[in-house]
Amino acid sequence: MISRLDSLLGEQQVSTREADLLCYGFDASQIKGTPVAVTWPETINDIVKISRFSYDHDIALLPRGAGTATTGSSVPPQGAIVVSLERMHDIDELNIEDQYVVVQPGIINGALQKELSRHGYFYPPDPSSLNFCTIGGNVATNAGGPRAIKYGVTRNYVKELEAVLPDGRIIRTGAKTIKSVVGYDIKDLLVGSEGTLAIIARITLSILPEPETIVTLLATFTDLEPSGKAVFKIISSGIVPRCLEFMDREAIKVVESYSPTGLSDSESLLIIELDGDVKSVQRDSERVVRIIHTLKGEVKVAEDSISRERIWKARRAIPAALFSIADTKINEDIVVPRSQIPEMIVFLRRLSEESGISIVSFGHAGDGNIHVNIMVNREDEERYTTAKALVKRIFEKTLSLGGTISGEHGIGITKAEYINMEIGHNEMDLMRGIKRLFDYKNLLNPGKIFP
Ligand SMILES: Cc1cc2nc3c(=O)[nH]c(=O)nc-3n(C[C@H](O)[C@H](O)[C@H](O)COP(=O)(O)OP(=O)(O)OC[C@H]3O[C@@H](n4cnc5c(N)ncnc54)[C@H](O)[C@@H]3O)c2cc1C
Protein backbone atom coordinates (compact mmCIF):
# COMPACT_ATOMS: atom_id res chain seq x y z
CA MET A 1 0.00 0.00 0.00
CA ILE A 2 2.82 2.35 0.90
CA SER A 3 4.36 1.87 -2.54
CA ARG A 4 1.27 3.62 -3.95
CA LEU A 5 2.41 6.70 -2.04
CA ASP A 6 5.45 6.81 -4.37
CA SER A 7 3.19 7.48 -7.32
CA LEU A 8 1.31 10.22 -5.46
CA LEU A 9 4.49 12.05 -4.44
CA GLY A 10 7.92 12.02 -6.06
CA GLU A 11 10.17 9.01 -5.47
CA GLN A 12 12.55 11.23 -3.51
CA GLN A 13 9.75 12.18 -1.16
CA VAL A 14 8.96 8.76 0.31
CA SER A 15 11.19 6.25 2.07
CA THR A 16 10.74 2.91 3.76
CA ARG A 17 14.49 2.37 4.22
CA GLU A 18 15.34 0.97 7.61
CA ALA A 19 17.82 3.80 8.29
CA ASP A 20 15.12 6.44 7.70
CA LEU A 21 12.56 4.58 9.82
CA LEU A 22 15.12 4.49 12.61
CA CYS A 23 16.24 8.11 12.33
CA TYR A 24 12.67 9.46 12.17
CA GLY A 25 11.44 7.02 14.82
CA PHE A 26 12.36 8.96 17.95
CA ASP A 27 12.60 12.42 19.49
CA ALA A 28 14.52 14.05 22.34
CA SER A 29 12.53 12.03 24.89
CA GLN A 30 14.56 8.95 23.83
CA ILE A 31 11.32 7.01 23.33
CA LYS A 32 11.40 4.97 20.12
CA GLY A 33 8.51 4.43 17.69
CA THR A 34 8.02 2.20 14.67
CA PRO A 35 6.81 4.09 11.58
CA VAL A 36 6.18 2.30 8.26
CA ALA A 37 7.33 5.16 6.03
CA VAL A 38 8.80 8.65 6.06
CA THR A 39 7.52 11.33 3.69
CA TRP A 40 8.94 14.75 2.85
CA PRO A 41 6.19 17.00 1.45
CA GLU A 42 7.48 20.01 -0.48
CA THR A 43 4.19 21.87 -0.93
CA ILE A 44 0.87 22.21 0.85
CA ASN A 45 -0.62 20.12 -1.95
CA ASP A 46 1.76 17.26 -1.05
CA ILE A 47 0.46 17.41 2.54
CA VAL A 48 -3.10 17.21 1.20
CA LYS A 49 -2.20 14.11 -0.87
CA ILE A 50 -0.55 12.37 2.11
CA SER A 51 -3.51 13.21 4.38
CA ARG A 52 -6.09 11.92 1.89
CA PHE A 53 -4.07 8.74 1.39
CA SER A 54 -3.84 8.10 5.13
CA TYR A 55 -7.54 8.90 5.59
CA ASP A 56 -8.62 6.53 2.81
CA HIS A 57 -6.44 3.70 4.12
CA ASP A 58 -6.81 4.33 7.88
CA ILE A 59 -3.08 4.87 8.42
CA ALA A 60 -1.90 7.13 11.24
CA LEU A 61 0.21 10.24 10.48
CA LEU A 62 2.87 11.94 12.55
CA PRO A 63 3.67 15.55 11.60
CA ARG A 64 7.31 16.16 12.49
CA GLY A 65 9.52 19.24 12.67
CA ALA A 66 13.01 18.55 14.01
CA GLY A 67 12.11 15.95 16.65
CA THR A 68 13.39 18.05 19.59
CA ALA A 69 10.24 17.42 21.65
CA THR A 70 11.16 16.17 25.11
CA THR A 71 7.79 14.52 25.81
CA GLY A 72 7.58 11.91 23.05
CA SER A 73 5.04 14.04 21.16
CA SER A 74 6.98 13.59 17.91
CA VAL A 75 7.51 9.84 18.32
CA PRO A 76 5.55 8.08 15.53
CA PRO A 77 2.80 5.73 16.67
CA GLN A 78 3.19 2.12 15.55
CA GLY A 79 2.56 1.74 11.82
CA ALA A 80 2.35 5.50 11.19
CA ILE A 81 3.65 7.52 8.27
CA VAL A 82 6.00 10.30 9.35
CA VAL A 83 5.31 13.63 7.63
CA SER A 84 8.60 15.48 7.95
CA LEU A 85 8.11 19.17 7.18
CA GLU A 86 11.84 19.88 6.94
CA ARG A 87 11.84 20.58 3.18
CA MET A 88 9.20 23.29 3.53
CA HIS A 89 11.56 25.86 5.00
CA ASP A 90 11.13 29.07 3.00
CA ILE A 91 10.19 32.58 4.02
CA ASP A 92 7.23 33.33 1.72
CA GLU A 93 6.83 37.00 2.63
CA LEU A 94 8.55 39.56 4.86
CA ASN A 95 6.43 42.64 5.46
CA ILE A 96 8.36 45.23 7.46
CA GLU A 97 5.68 47.89 7.06
CA ASP A 98 3.03 45.78 8.84
CA GLN A 99 5.62 43.91 10.93
CA TYR A 100 4.91 40.30 10.00
CA VAL A 101 6.59 37.41 8.26
CA VAL A 102 4.95 34.45 6.46
CA VAL A 103 6.95 31.22 6.75
CA GLN A 104 6.71 27.57 5.89
CA PRO A 105 6.60 25.20 8.90
CA GLY A 106 10.02 23.59 8.47
CA ILE A 107 12.09 26.75 8.80
CA ILE A 108 14.51 26.56 11.73
CA ASN A 109 13.80 29.18 14.40
CA GLY A 110 17.47 30.33 14.45
CA ALA A 111 17.56 30.67 10.64
CA LEU A 112 14.49 32.92 10.76
CA GLN A 113 16.13 35.00 13.54
CA LYS A 114 19.27 35.43 11.41
CA GLU A 115 17.32 36.60 8.38
CA LEU A 116 15.22 39.03 10.45
CA SER A 117 18.26 40.54 12.15
CA ARG A 118 19.60 41.53 8.71
CA HIS A 119 16.58 43.84 8.57
CA GLY A 120 16.92 45.08 12.20
CA TYR A 121 14.03 42.90 13.37
CA PHE A 122 13.57 39.86 15.62
CA TYR A 123 11.01 37.16 16.41
CA PRO A 124 10.83 37.00 20.24
CA PRO A 125 10.12 33.30 21.03
CA ASP A 126 13.59 31.76 21.32
CA PRO A 127 13.50 28.21 22.77
CA SER A 128 16.94 27.09 23.92
CA SER A 129 16.75 24.60 21.04
CA LEU A 130 16.39 27.49 18.56
CA ASN A 131 19.35 26.41 16.44
CA PHE A 132 17.62 23.18 15.45
CA CYS A 133 13.86 23.29 16.19
CA THR A 134 11.32 24.37 13.54
CA ILE A 135 8.72 27.11 13.65
CA GLY A 136 6.01 24.51 12.82
CA GLY A 137 7.10 22.51 15.89
CA ASN A 138 7.18 25.72 17.95
CA VAL A 139 3.60 26.53 16.95
CA ALA A 140 2.40 22.96 17.60
CA THR A 141 3.93 23.05 21.11
CA ASN A 142 3.35 26.76 21.82
CA ALA A 143 7.06 26.98 22.58
CA GLY A 144 8.47 29.52 24.99
CA GLY A 145 12.03 30.46 25.77
CA PRO A 146 14.18 32.76 27.88
CA ARG A 147 12.59 35.90 26.43
CA ALA A 148 9.03 34.80 27.34
CA ILE A 149 9.13 36.76 30.58
CA LYS A 150 9.01 40.05 28.68
CA TYR A 151 7.76 39.10 25.23
CA GLY A 152 5.44 36.13 25.80
CA VAL A 153 5.33 32.78 24.01
CA THR A 154 4.65 31.55 20.46
CA ARG A 155 0.87 31.99 20.74
CA ASN A 156 1.33 35.75 21.25
CA TYR A 157 2.97 36.01 17.80
CA VAL A 158 0.90 33.70 15.59
CA LYS A 159 -1.43 35.84 13.47
CA GLU A 160 -2.63 33.42 10.82
CA LEU A 161 -2.31 29.72 10.04
CA GLU A 162 -2.90 27.58 7.00
CA ALA A 163 -3.35 23.92 7.93
CA VAL A 164 -4.44 20.60 6.50
CA LEU A 165 -7.14 18.60 8.31
CA PRO A 166 -6.77 14.80 8.64
CA ASP A 167 -9.15 14.21 5.69
CA GLY A 168 -7.14 16.55 3.43
CA ARG A 169 -9.27 19.73 3.66
CA ILE A 170 -7.27 22.96 3.87
CA ILE A 171 -8.20 25.57 6.47
CA ARG A 172 -7.01 29.15 6.91
CA THR A 173 -7.56 30.69 10.33
CA GLY A 174 -6.67 34.03 11.96
CA ALA A 175 -5.84 37.29 10.17
CA LYS A 176 -2.84 39.46 9.36
CA THR A 177 -4.41 42.41 11.16
CA ILE A 178 -3.65 43.38 14.76
CA LYS A 179 -7.22 42.62 15.87
CA SER A 180 -9.72 40.00 14.70
CA VAL A 181 -12.73 38.51 16.50
CA VAL A 182 -14.62 36.76 13.74
CA GLY A 183 -16.05 33.54 15.14
CA TYR A 184 -14.30 31.03 17.39
CA ASP A 185 -10.51 31.28 17.43
CA ILE A 186 -9.49 28.06 15.68
CA LYS A 187 -5.96 29.38 15.24
CA ASP A 188 -5.40 29.47 19.00
CA LEU A 189 -6.74 25.95 19.28
CA LEU A 190 -4.12 24.71 16.82
CA VAL A 191 -1.32 26.47 18.71
CA GLY A 192 -0.11 23.92 21.27
CA SER A 193 -2.19 21.04 19.81
CA GLU A 194 0.92 18.82 19.48
CA GLY A 195 0.15 17.65 15.95
CA THR A 196 -3.15 16.05 16.98
CA LEU A 197 -5.65 18.31 15.15
CA ALA A 198 -4.16 19.42 11.82
CA ILE A 199 -0.84 19.68 9.96
CA ILE A 200 0.34 23.29 10.05
CA ALA A 201 1.48 24.26 6.57
CA ARG A 202 1.98 28.05 6.55
CA ILE A 203 2.40 30.49 9.44
CA THR A 204 2.13 34.28 9.69
CA LEU A 205 4.09 35.64 12.66
CA SER A 206 4.41 39.11 14.20
CA ILE A 207 7.93 40.47 14.37
CA LEU A 208 9.46 43.35 16.37
CA PRO A 209 12.24 45.88 15.77
CA GLU A 210 15.45 45.02 17.63
CA PRO A 211 15.95 46.98 20.87
CA GLU A 212 18.50 49.82 21.01
CA THR A 213 20.67 48.04 23.56
CA ILE A 214 20.97 44.78 25.54
CA VAL A 215 22.83 44.26 28.84
CA THR A 216 23.44 40.87 30.45
CA LEU A 217 24.16 40.44 34.16
CA LEU A 218 25.37 37.31 35.88
CA ALA A 219 24.41 37.08 39.58
CA THR A 220 25.85 34.35 41.78
CA PHE A 221 24.78 33.33 45.28
CA THR A 222 26.34 31.26 48.05
CA ASP A 223 22.89 29.93 48.97
CA LEU A 224 19.92 28.57 46.99
CA GLU A 225 16.95 30.49 48.37
CA PRO A 226 18.19 34.09 47.75
CA SER A 227 18.29 33.50 43.99
CA GLY A 228 14.60 32.56 44.10
CA LYS A 229 13.87 35.65 46.19
CA ALA A 230 15.83 37.82 43.76
CA VAL A 231 13.56 36.69 40.91
CA PHE A 232 10.37 38.05 42.39
CA LYS A 233 12.08 41.07 44.01
CA ILE A 234 13.34 42.18 40.59
CA ILE A 235 9.93 41.73 38.97
CA SER A 236 7.91 43.21 41.82
CA SER A 237 10.14 46.31 41.72
CA GLY A 238 8.63 47.06 38.32
CA ILE A 239 11.61 45.95 36.19
CA VAL A 240 10.71 43.68 33.26
CA PRO A 241 13.89 41.89 32.19
CA ARG A 242 14.15 40.42 28.72
CA CYS A 243 15.40 37.15 30.31
CA LEU A 244 15.74 35.90 33.87
CA GLU A 245 17.26 32.44 33.92
CA PHE A 246 18.14 30.26 36.91
CA MET A 247 20.75 27.51 37.40
CA ASP A 248 21.27 25.51 40.58
CA ARG A 249 24.61 24.20 41.90
CA GLU A 250 24.28 20.88 40.04
CA ALA A 251 23.56 22.61 36.73
CA ILE A 252 26.57 24.94 37.18
CA LYS A 253 28.86 22.03 38.07
CA VAL A 254 27.75 19.79 35.21
CA VAL A 255 28.09 22.52 32.61
CA GLU A 256 31.52 23.58 33.85
CA SER A 257 32.90 20.06 33.65
CA TYR A 258 31.29 19.49 30.22
CA SER A 259 32.36 22.73 28.54
CA PRO A 260 34.17 25.15 30.89
CA THR A 261 33.03 28.75 30.48
CA GLY A 262 34.34 30.23 33.74
CA LEU A 263 31.11 30.17 35.78
CA SER A 264 32.13 30.57 39.41
CA ASP A 265 31.51 27.73 41.82
CA SER A 266 28.30 28.87 43.57
CA GLU A 267 25.07 27.45 45.00
CA SER A 268 22.91 29.12 42.36
CA LEU A 269 23.05 31.79 39.70
CA LEU A 270 20.78 34.04 37.69
CA ILE A 271 21.28 35.33 34.17
CA ILE A 272 19.45 38.64 33.94
CA GLU A 273 19.14 40.38 30.60
CA LEU A 274 17.67 43.86 30.07
CA ASP A 275 16.84 45.55 26.79
CA GLY A 276 15.40 48.86 25.60
CA ASP A 277 16.82 52.37 25.23
CA VAL A 278 20.27 53.00 26.69
CA LYS A 279 19.12 55.25 29.54
CA SER A 280 16.39 52.98 30.93
CA VAL A 281 18.55 49.85 30.58
CA GLN A 282 21.35 51.54 32.54
CA ARG A 283 18.94 52.69 35.26
CA ASP A 284 17.35 49.23 35.55
CA SER A 285 20.66 47.39 35.63
CA GLU A 286 21.81 49.59 38.55
CA ARG A 287 18.59 48.72 40.38
CA VAL A 288 19.09 45.00 39.68
CA VAL A 289 22.65 45.18 41.07
CA ARG A 290 21.32 46.80 44.26
CA ILE A 291 18.67 44.07 44.71
CA ILE A 292 21.28 41.31 44.23
CA HIS A 293 23.61 42.97 46.75
CA THR A 294 20.86 43.20 49.38
CA LEU A 295 20.49 39.42 49.00
CA LYS A 296 24.26 39.00 49.45
CA GLY A 297 24.83 37.95 45.85
CA GLU A 298 27.63 39.04 43.52
CA VAL A 299 27.05 40.51 40.07
CA LYS A 300 29.15 40.70 36.91
CA VAL A 301 28.04 42.74 33.93
CA ALA A 302 28.75 41.35 30.45
CA GLU A 303 29.39 44.51 28.47
CA ASP A 304 30.22 43.07 25.06
CA SER A 305 28.67 40.45 22.80
CA ILE A 306 31.52 37.95 23.37
CA SER A 307 31.03 37.79 27.15
CA ARG A 308 27.22 37.70 26.62
CA GLU A 309 27.56 34.80 24.22
CA ARG A 310 29.79 32.95 26.72
CA ILE A 311 27.09 33.13 29.38
CA TRP A 312 24.38 31.94 26.98
CA LYS A 313 26.63 29.17 25.69
CA ALA A 314 26.83 27.82 29.25
CA ARG A 315 23.05 28.05 29.67
CA ARG A 316 22.35 26.30 26.36
CA ALA A 317 24.89 23.54 27.08
CA ILE A 318 22.99 22.25 30.13
CA PRO A 319 20.63 19.77 28.37
CA ALA A 320 23.51 18.01 26.62
CA ALA A 321 25.84 18.24 29.64
CA LEU A 322 23.29 16.48 31.85
CA PHE A 323 24.02 13.15 30.14
CA SER A 324 27.43 13.11 31.79
CA ILE A 325 25.58 12.45 35.10
CA ALA A 326 23.45 9.52 33.89
CA ASP A 327 22.14 8.11 30.63
CA THR A 328 18.47 8.95 31.23
CA LYS A 329 16.86 12.28 31.93
CA ILE A 330 13.31 12.47 33.25
CA ASN A 331 12.65 16.00 32.20
CA GLU A 332 9.79 18.14 33.53
CA ASP A 333 9.01 21.82 32.98
CA ILE A 334 6.80 22.85 35.84
CA VAL A 335 5.67 26.44 36.45
CA VAL A 336 4.86 27.99 39.81
CA PRO A 337 3.81 31.55 40.68
CA ARG A 338 7.03 33.58 40.95
CA SER A 339 6.58 34.16 44.68
CA GLN A 340 6.66 30.37 45.19
CA ILE A 341 9.99 29.78 43.41
CA PRO A 342 12.11 29.81 46.62
CA GLU A 343 9.85 27.16 48.20
CA MET A 344 9.85 25.02 45.03
CA ILE A 345 13.61 25.00 44.53
CA VAL A 346 14.28 24.21 48.17
CA PHE A 347 11.69 21.37 47.93
CA LEU A 348 13.51 19.95 44.88
CA ARG A 349 16.88 20.07 46.63
CA ARG A 350 15.42 18.22 49.67
CA LEU A 351 13.74 15.64 47.46
CA SER A 352 17.06 14.93 45.78
CA GLU A 353 18.89 14.56 49.11
CA GLU A 354 16.16 12.39 50.61
CA SER A 355 15.90 10.03 47.58
CA GLY A 356 19.62 9.96 46.78
CA ILE A 357 18.75 10.68 43.13
CA SER A 358 20.33 13.58 41.31
CA ILE A 359 17.82 16.34 40.46
CA VAL A 360 19.19 19.23 38.42
CA SER A 361 17.07 22.38 38.22
CA PHE A 362 17.46 25.31 35.87
CA GLY A 363 15.26 27.31 33.56
CA HIS A 364 13.20 30.36 32.85
CA ALA A 365 12.71 31.39 36.47
CA GLY A 366 11.50 34.85 35.48
CA ASP A 367 8.19 33.34 34.42
CA GLY A 368 8.23 30.70 37.17
CA ASN A 369 9.16 27.94 34.70
CA ILE A 370 11.69 25.52 36.21
CA HIS A 371 13.15 22.66 34.21
CA VAL A 372 13.47 19.76 36.62
CA ASN A 373 15.77 16.97 35.43
CA ILE A 374 15.80 13.70 37.35
CA MET A 375 18.97 11.90 36.28
CA VAL A 376 19.17 8.10 36.46
CA ASN A 377 20.73 5.17 34.63
CA ARG A 378 18.03 3.28 32.75
CA GLU A 379 19.35 -0.22 33.45
CA ASP A 380 19.24 0.33 37.21
CA GLU A 381 15.58 -0.78 37.51
CA GLU A 382 15.19 -0.05 41.21
CA ARG A 383 16.54 3.50 41.04
CA TYR A 384 14.61 4.15 37.84
CA THR A 385 11.34 3.19 39.57
CA THR A 386 12.21 5.48 42.50
CA ALA A 387 13.04 8.29 40.07
CA LYS A 388 9.74 7.87 38.19
CA ALA A 389 7.83 8.05 41.49
CA LEU A 390 9.42 11.44 42.20
CA VAL A 391 7.59 12.95 39.21
CA LYS A 392 4.20 12.57 40.91
CA ARG A 393 5.52 14.18 44.10
CA ILE A 394 6.94 17.09 42.13
CA PHE A 395 3.63 17.62 40.31
CA GLU A 396 1.66 17.42 43.58
CA LYS A 397 3.89 20.09 45.11
CA THR A 398 3.66 22.24 41.95
CA LEU A 399 -0.14 22.13 41.93
CA SER A 400 -0.35 22.77 45.67
CA LEU A 401 1.63 25.98 45.08
CA GLY A 402 -0.86 27.10 42.40
CA GLY A 403 1.32 26.00 39.48
CA THR A 404 0.95 23.96 36.31
CA ILE A 405 2.68 20.72 35.29
CA SER A 406 3.96 21.99 31.93
CA GLY A 407 4.93 25.50 30.89
CA GLU A 408 6.17 24.89 27.37
CA HIS A 409 7.05 21.27 26.53
CA GLY A 410 3.46 20.01 26.50
CA ILE A 411 2.05 16.60 27.39
CA GLY A 412 3.01 14.19 24.57
CA ILE A 413 3.40 10.65 25.88
CA THR A 414 5.44 11.16 29.03
CA LYS A 415 2.97 13.42 30.84
CA ALA A 416 -0.28 11.88 29.59
CA GLU A 417 -0.64 9.73 32.73
CA TYR A 418 -0.53 12.88 34.89
CA ILE A 419 -2.82 15.21 32.91
CA ASN A 420 -5.81 14.34 35.12
CA MET A 421 -3.97 15.74 38.12
CA GLU A 422 -4.51 19.20 36.62
CA ILE A 423 -7.37 18.98 34.12
CA GLY A 424 -10.86 18.12 35.39
CA HIS A 425 -13.25 15.52 34.01
CA ASN A 426 -15.52 18.01 32.20
CA GLU A 427 -12.60 19.80 30.58
CA MET A 428 -11.10 16.47 29.44
CA ASP A 429 -14.47 15.59 27.88
CA LEU A 430 -14.47 18.86 25.94
CA MET A 431 -10.92 18.23 24.74
CA ARG A 432 -11.81 14.73 23.55
CA GLY A 433 -14.82 16.18 21.73
CA ILE A 434 -12.59 18.72 19.96
CA LYS A 435 -10.18 15.97 18.94
CA ARG A 436 -13.10 13.92 17.49
CA LEU A 437 -14.41 16.93 15.59
CA PHE A 438 -11.07 17.52 13.87
CA ASP A 439 -10.00 13.90 13.59
CA TYR A 440 -12.98 11.57 13.69
CA LYS A 441 -10.85 8.54 12.72
CA ASN A 442 -8.12 9.35 15.29
CA LEU A 443 -5.37 9.20 12.66
CA LEU A 444 -3.38 12.33 13.46
CA ASN A 445 -0.68 11.65 16.04
CA PRO A 446 -2.87 9.26 18.07
CA GLY A 447 -1.86 8.27 21.59
CA LYS A 448 -0.63 11.74 22.56
CA ILE A 449 -1.97 14.10 25.25
CA PHE A 450 -4.91 11.85 26.30
CA PRO A 451 -4.23 9.22 28.95
C1 LIG B 1 18.09 21.09 24.16
C2 LIG B 1 16.65 21.42 24.12
C3 LIG B 1 16.22 22.66 24.61
C4 LIG B 1 14.87 23.01 24.56
N1 LIG B 1 14.48 24.22 25.02
C5 LIG B 1 13.17 24.60 24.93
C6 LIG B 1 12.76 25.90 25.38
O1 LIG B 1 13.54 26.72 25.85
N2 LIG B 1 11.45 26.20 25.25
C7 LIG B 1 10.53 25.32 24.70
O2 LIG B 1 9.36 25.66 24.60
N3 LIG B 1 10.91 24.09 24.31
C8 LIG B 1 12.19 23.71 24.38
N4 LIG B 1 12.58 22.46 23.95
C9 LIG B 1 11.56 21.53 23.41
C10 LIG B 1 11.42 21.58 21.87
O3 LIG B 1 12.56 22.12 21.25
C11 LIG B 1 10.20 22.42 21.48
O4 LIG B 1 9.02 21.77 21.91
C12 LIG B 1 10.06 22.70 19.98
O5 LIG B 1 9.00 23.59 19.78
C13 LIG B 1 9.84 21.45 19.12
O6 LIG B 1 10.09 21.79 17.76
P1 LIG B 1 10.45 20.67 16.69
O7 LIG B 1 10.55 21.33 15.37
O8 LIG B 1 11.62 19.88 17.12
O9 LIG B 1 9.12 19.79 16.73
P2 LIG B 1 8.97 18.22 16.88
O10 LIG B 1 9.68 17.72 18.08
O11 LIG B 1 9.28 17.58 15.59
O12 LIG B 1 7.39 18.13 17.13
C14 LIG B 1 6.83 18.57 18.34
C15 LIG B 1 5.31 18.41 18.25
O13 LIG B 1 4.81 19.27 17.25
C16 LIG B 1 4.14 18.54 16.24
N5 LIG B 1 4.46 19.21 14.96
C17 LIG B 1 5.68 19.52 14.47
N6 LIG B 1 5.55 20.17 13.31
C18 LIG B 1 4.21 20.27 13.06
C19 LIG B 1 3.43 20.83 12.01
N7 LIG B 1 3.98 21.46 10.98
N8 LIG B 1 2.08 20.70 12.09
C20 LIG B 1 1.48 20.10 13.13
N9 LIG B 1 2.18 19.56 14.14
C21 LIG B 1 3.52 19.64 14.10
C22 LIG B 1 4.63 17.12 16.36
O14 LIG B 1 3.67 16.21 15.88
C23 LIG B 1 4.87 17.02 17.85
O15 LIG B 1 3.65 16.75 18.49
C24 LIG B 1 13.92 22.08 24.02
C25 LIG B 1 14.35 20.84 23.55
C26 LIG B 1 15.69 20.50 23.60
C27 LIG B 1 16.11 19.18 23.07
The ligand as a Tripos MOL2 file, in Angstrom:
@<TRIPOS>MOLECULE
LIG
   53    58     1     0     0
SMALL
NO_CHARGES

@<TRIPOS>ATOM
      1 C1         18.0940   21.0880   24.1620 C.3       1 LIG1
      2 C2         16.6470   21.4170   24.1200 C.ar      1 LIG1
      3 C3         16.2190   22.6590   24.6080 C.ar      1 LIG1
      4 C4         14.8650   23.0060   24.5600 C.ar      1 LIG1
      5 N1         14.4800   24.2250   25.0220 N.ar      1 LIG1
      6 C5         13.1740   24.5990   24.9260 C.ar      1 LIG1
      7 C6         12.7590   25.8980   25.3780 C.ar      1 LIG1
      8 O1         13.5420   26.7160   25.8500 O.2       1 LIG1
      9 N2         11.4500   26.1970   25.2510 N.ar      1 LIG1
     10 C7         10.5320   25.3180   24.7050 C.ar      1 LIG1
     11 O2          9.3640   25.6630   24.5980 O.2       1 LIG1
     12 N3         10.9090   24.0900   24.3080 N.ar      1 LIG1
     13 C8         12.1930   23.7090   24.3810 C.ar      1 LIG1
     14 N4         12.5780   22.4610   23.9540 N.ar      1 LIG1
     15 C9         11.5600   21.5280   23.4120 C.3       1 LIG1
     16 C10        11.4210   21.5810   21.8650 C.3       1 LIG1
     17 O3         12.5640   22.1230   21.2540 O.3       1 LIG1
     18 C11        10.2000   22.4160   21.4750 C.3       1 LIG1
     19 O4          9.0200   21.7690   21.9100 O.3       1 LIG1
     20 C12        10.0610   22.6980   19.9770 C.3       1 LIG1
     21 O5          8.9970   23.5880   19.7820 O.3       1 LIG1
     22 C13         9.8380   21.4490   19.1190 C.3       1 LIG1
     23 O6         10.0910   21.7920   17.7570 O.3       1 LIG1
     24 P1         10.4500   20.6710   16.6880 P.3       1 LIG1
     25 O7         10.5530   21.3250   15.3670 O.co2     1 LIG1
     26 O8         11.6180   19.8840   17.1180 O.co2     1 LIG1
     27 O9          9.1190   19.7920   16.7280 O.3       1 LIG1
     28 P2          8.9720   18.2200   16.8770 P.3       1 LIG1
     29 O10         9.6820   17.7200   18.0750 O.co2     1 LIG1
     30 O11         9.2770   17.5760   15.5920 O.co2     1 LIG1
     31 O12         7.3920   18.1320   17.1290 O.3       1 LIG1
     32 C14         6.8350   18.5670   18.3390 C.3       1 LIG1
     33 C15         5.3130   18.4130   18.2520 C.3       1 LIG1
     34 O13         4.8140   19.2720   17.2460 O.3       1 LIG1
     35 C16         4.1380   18.5440   16.2360 C.3       1 LIG1
     36 N5          4.4580   19.2110   14.9640 N.ar      1 LIG1
     37 C17         5.6800   19.5180   14.4740 C.ar      1 LIG1
     38 N6          5.5500   20.1740   13.3090 N.ar      1 LIG1
     39 C18         4.2100   20.2660   13.0630 C.ar      1 LIG1
     40 C19         3.4300   20.8250   12.0100 C.ar      1 LIG1
     41 N7          3.9770   21.4630   10.9750 N.pl3     1 LIG1
     42 N8          2.0810   20.7030   12.0860 N.ar      1 LIG1
     43 C20         1.4820   20.0990   13.1260 C.ar      1 LIG1
     44 N9          2.1810   19.5580   14.1370 N.ar      1 LIG1
     45 C21         3.5200   19.6390   14.1050 C.ar      1 LIG1
     46 C22         4.6310   17.1180   16.3550 C.3       1 LIG1
     47 O14         3.6670   16.2090   15.8810 O.3       1 LIG1
     48 C23         4.8670   17.0210   17.8500 C.3       1 LIG1
     49 O15         3.6530   16.7470   18.4890 O.3       1 LIG1
     50 C24        13.9210   22.0790   24.0230 C.ar      1 LIG1
     51 C25        14.3520   20.8380   23.5460 C.ar      1 LIG1
     52 C26        15.6920   20.5050   23.5960 C.ar      1 LIG1
     53 C27        16.1150   19.1800   23.0710 C.3       1 LIG1
@<TRIPOS>BOND
     1     1     2 1
     2     2     3 ar
     3     2    52 ar
     4     3     4 ar
     5     4     5 ar
     6     4    50 ar
     7     5     6 ar
     8     6     7 ar
     9     6    13 1
    10     7     8 2
    11     7     9 ar
    12     9    10 ar
    13    10    11 2
    14    10    12 ar
    15    12    13 ar
    16    13    14 ar
    17    14    15 1
    18    14    50 ar
    19    15    16 1
    20    16    17 1
    21    16    18 1
    22    18    19 1
    23    18    20 1
    24    20    21 1
    25    20    22 1
    26    22    23 1
    27    23    24 1
    28    24    25 2
    29    24    26 1
    30    24    27 1
    31    27    28 1
    32    28    29 2
    33    28    30 1
    34    28    31 1
    35    31    32 1
    36    32    33 1
    37    33    34 1
    38    33    48 1
    39    34    35 1
    40    35    36 1
    41    35    46 1
    42    36    37 ar
    43    36    45 ar
    44    37    38 ar
    45    38    39 ar
    46    39    40 ar
    47    39    45 ar
    48    40    41 1
    49    40    42 ar
    50    42    43 ar
    51    43    44 ar
    52    44    45 ar
    53    46    47 1
    54    46    48 1
    55    48    49 1
    56    50    51 ar
    57    51    52 ar
    58    52    53 1
@<TRIPOS>SUBSTRUCTURE
     1 LIG1         1 GROUP 0 **** ****
